[in-house]
Amino acid sequence: MELLFPLPTFLLHVTPGSGAIEGFLHPILGVDHLLAMVTVGLLSAQLGGRAIWTVPLTFVVTMAVGAGLGILGVQIPLVEFGIAASVVVLGLALLLKAKLPELLAMVFVALFAVFHGWAHGAELPVMDNTITAIAYIVGFLVSTAGLHVVGALIGYILLRNERGAIMLRGAGLLIALAGIFIMTGLFTAA
């Protein structure tokens, strides 16, 4: 990802040791993470009902587990490809107006959340102390939850009329294409 978007990766390190700030910025400044987080919110709005909160909550909780695995050094293969695939698949779910059962959607996003969480945990910068490391983790979890809320609000607003629903599906297409672009960059970098 750094090869495609070097500036955001550089910006992630302008606050060394700051913990919460650095953690908060990590999902926002990484295009792949940003797209996936907002799209989880958009998808939860599209699914409606309880899914508007259960799907994003599942993502955040499972992401915390994935972060723990990354911090502990547990190896998960093809993490960057899993992250790129999450952008493609979530975008396609919006485009195709997928009406997944709530439980299936929760499992679906949990799988992707492990990859995102692992990446955040494995990239935990060297911190002065445990409190700063915990602040980093809380920072990226809060940021992720906030991006889900933003996506859900945008989705809720767009779904109020047919034109907005079409715009949401168009956004799904653009998100899926961005994911394909990200994945292509991973293949060429490998």
MIBAGU-241736 format. One record per residue: x negated, y, z negated of N, C-alpha, C, CB in turn. Coordinates in steps of 0.05 Angstrom, whole numbers, plus 5000, padded with zeros to 4 digits. Each point is the difference from the previous one (the first is absolute). Glycine has a CB too. Layout:
// MIBAGU-241736
XYZXYZXYZXYZ/...
//
This chain:
// MIBAGU-241736
498449765000501650245000498350255000503649754976/494150245011498250234999499150095028498649864954/501249945064499150075027502050165015497349585000/505350374995502150145014500650274987501949565013/497950454961500850244985497950074979504849905008/492850195001497950064980500550234982496949825033/504650384975500450234983501649934975499850295041/502549574961501449934976498449834981504250035026/494249794984498349834983498050184986500649615030/498350584984498150194987501450164978497450035043/505050064963501450164981500749854974501950265038/498449484964500649844976497850024980502649695028/495050394980497850004981499150284992498649585020/503150624985499350274991500550054971501050155046/500449664941500550034971498949774985504250265011/493249694991498849764987500549994970496550005035/504449774956500549964972502450134989495349974996/506450155021502350154990502349814993498650385028/501249374979502149814993502750055012497649954958/504150185028502850035009500250155027501450004952/497050215052500250155025499049835023499350434974/498549445022498949835021501949775007495350124985/505849764995502049795004502550105014498249774960/502750465032502450125012499650065030501250194955/496449905052499450085027499649755019498050424982/501149365007499349775016502249915019497149864963/505450105028502149925019500850225020501649684965/498150575026500950225017498050065022502350194961/495149785034498050075020499249775018498350324968/502649445026499649775018502449975018497049774966/502750285059502350005019501649734999497550335029/501049454970501349744999501749974975496349815027/502650274950501549984975502450205000495849864976/503750385033502250205001502349905017496650364994/502949545029502149915018501649774987497350145040/501249674948501449774988501750094976496249705015/502850474968501450094976502650145008495750034975/504150165043502450155008502049815014497350435005/501749395011501749825015501549814981496950035039/501949894939501449834980502450164990495749774986/504050495009502350164991502150035022496950254970/502249795055501950025022501649745003496950325023/501749464976501349745002501949954977496049825024/503350264952501849964978502650165003496149924970/503750325042502450155006501749875021497650424987/501049475033501449865022501549764990496650165032/502249704949501349764988502350084983495749755002/504150474984502150114983500549844975502050165041/500049924944500749874975497850014980503049715025/496750074960497949984979497250005013503249754971/496650175054497449995013498650265000501749635028/499850594970498750265000498150044977504050195023/496449664955498150024978498549734995502950364980/498449425026498749744994497649945019504449834983/495950255042497949945020497550174993503549895035/496850384961497650154993498849924973501850385026/499949564955499049914973498449745003503950234977/497149595039498549755005497350065012504349755006/495650435013497450075012498150114979502450115043/498550084941498250124980499049804980502450435005/499449404985499249804980498049805012504450054977/496249855047498249815013497450135008504049745016/496150514991497650145006498150024976502550275035/498749764942498450014975498649734996503150344980/498349445026498849734998497749975020504549814984/496050285040497949995021497650174992503549935034/497050304953497750174991498449854979502750415010/498749454972498649844980498249795013503850084968/497349795053498449805014497550125012504249745009/496250505003497750145012497950084980503150165036/497849944941498250094979498449764989503150384988/498349395010498749764989498149875021504049934971/496150165053498349895021501149755013496250194975/506349755021501349775014500150075029502749874959/496249955058499950055028502749935014495049924999/506050265017502349955017499150055028503450144964/496949665053499150035028501750205016498249534998/500550605021501350175020501850224988499949615030/499150514948501650214987500750235019497849884956/500250225058500550235018502049935022495450174991/504549585018501949915021502849974987496349765025/503850154950502649994986501250274996498549604977/499950605018500950284997501150105026496750084963/501749885059500950095026502549855009495250105012/504949644982502449855007502550104985497149605009/502550504966502250114985501250245014498049834958/500350335054501050245014501549925025496150274983/502949535031501449905024502749884993495549925022/504449904959502549854994502150184987497249584994/502050594988501950184987501250195021497549984957/500850125062501050175021502049855018495750254999/503749505007501849845017502649954985496149785022/503850184952502549964985501850245002497549704968/501350545031501650245004501150025028497250234966/501149725054500850025028502349815006495350125012/504449634978502049805006502550014981496349715017/503650484965502150044981500649744985502050375029/495949514962500149744986501850024976495449875017/506549964980501749994976499349754985503850255023/493949764964499049784984501549984974495550055021/505049714969501149984973498050134980502549575012/498550544967498350154981497749834990504050274987/496549495006497949834989497849945021503349794969/497550175055498149955022498350255005503149665021/498250574978498550265004498050044977504050205024/496849724952498250024977497549825003503950124971/496649645039497749815004498250115022502949614985/498450495036498750115024498150234992504049875028/497050324956498350234993497949924979503850315010/496949494973498149914980497549895013503849904968/496549955053497749885014498250225010502849615014/498350604998498350225009498850164977502950025041/498650004937499150164977497449884989504750144990/495149595011497649884989497550105016502749594987/497550435039497850095016499350304993501449685037/500750484962499550294994498850034972503950135030/497349724951498950024972497249904998504649944984/494849845030497349894999498050215011501849535005/498950595017498250215011499550224980501749895047/500450214940499750214981498349914976504450195013/496149574977498549904978497149945007504149804982/495450085041497249945008498450255005501749575020/499750654988498650255006499950184976501549965047/499149934929499850164976497250124997503549714978/496450555022497350134999498849954972501450355034/496049694965498649974974501150214982495849815022/505250114955501250194981498350014975504649905019/495650324967498550044975500949814978499450485013/503249464986501149844979502649865008497950314966/503149525017502449855006502550185003498049614975/502150605009502350185002500150135027499750094951/498149995060499950135026500849795022496450324984/502849445013500849795019503049954998495549784996/505650214980502949974997501550245013499349734957/499650515039501250245012500049985030498550274961/499449615051499849965029502349825009495050074999/505449714987502149815007502750124997497149634985/503450514993502650134996500450215022499749934950/498250215057500250205021500949895026496450254978/502449525031500949905026502849864998495249945013/505549964964502749894997502150225000498149624974/501450605013501850235000500350125028498850104952/498949935062500150105027501649825019495550214992/504049535005501549805016503050034995496049694999/504850314976502850034993501250265011499249734958/499250485041500950265011500449985030497750244963/500549635051500349975029502449835007495050045005/505649764978502449845004502550174997497649594983/502450584997502350184995500450195024499349974950/498550145060500150185023501249855024496050264983/503149505022501049845022503049944996495549815007/505250114969502949944995501750245003498649654968/500550585023501650255004500350075029498450164955/499449835060500250055029501949815013495250185000/504549564994501749805011502950044993496349684998/504350394977502750054992501250245015498949824954/499650395050500950235015500549935029497550314968/500649555044500349935028502449815005495150065006/505549774975502149805004502850114996496849664986/503450605009502650124996501550045026498250234960/500549765063501450025025498549835021501750464989/499749495034498949825021497450115012504749855010/495250414994497650125011497649954982502850355023/497649694951497849954981499249714999501750394974/500349435028499349715000498349935024504449914976/496250225047498449955024497150114996504250035029/495750214958497350114994498449824981501950465006/499549414975498749814982498949765015503050154963/498549755056499049785017497750095017504649805000/495550445010497850115016497550034983503250245029/497249844946497750024981498849724996502150404977/499649405022499149724997498249935024504149884975/496750195049498349955023497350134998504249965028/495850304965497550154997498249884978502350415016/498949504962498549884979498849745009503050224966/498649615047498949755011497750045019504649794994/495750415024497950065019497450094985503550125035/496950044944497750094984498649764988502350454991/499349364999498949764989498449845020503849994968/497249995056498649865022497450155006504449835019/495750434981497550165004498049944978502750365024/498249644951498249944978498849725003502750314970/499049495037499149735003498049985023504349834981/496250305040498250005023497250114991503950065032/496150154952497550104990498549804982502050465002/499549384984498749794983498749795018503350094963/498149835058498949805018497550105015504649825006/495450445002497750105014497650054981503150215033/497549844941497950044981498849744991502250414985/499249375018499149734990497949885018504349934980/
//
